[in-house]
């Protein structure tokens, strides 16, 4: 998935994961797209600071059902 597709899907209320169901992509209250490791709450940005490169491979992001 591309950066734009991930953001679009999250904005539409779809559930996007990275690598496995432990890593969920969210949009926080100030509009940042983040990857949250749900078991412990650790968070990284979806992209680098410039917003031009994903913090992960495009092929590792996928749609799924929330547990």
Secondary structure as GFF3:
##gff-version 3
##sequence-region A 1 67
A	DSSP	alpha_helix	3	11	.	.	.	ID=ss1
A	DSSP	beta_strand	15	18	.	.	.	ID=ss2
A	DSSP	beta_strand	23	27	.	.	.	ID=ss3
A	DSSP	beta_strand	33	37	.	.	.	ID=ss4
A	DSSP	beta_strand	42	45	.	.	.	ID=ss5
A	DSSP	three_ten_helix	58	60	.	.	.	ID=ss6
A	DSSP	beta_strand	61	64	.	.	.	ID=ss7
###
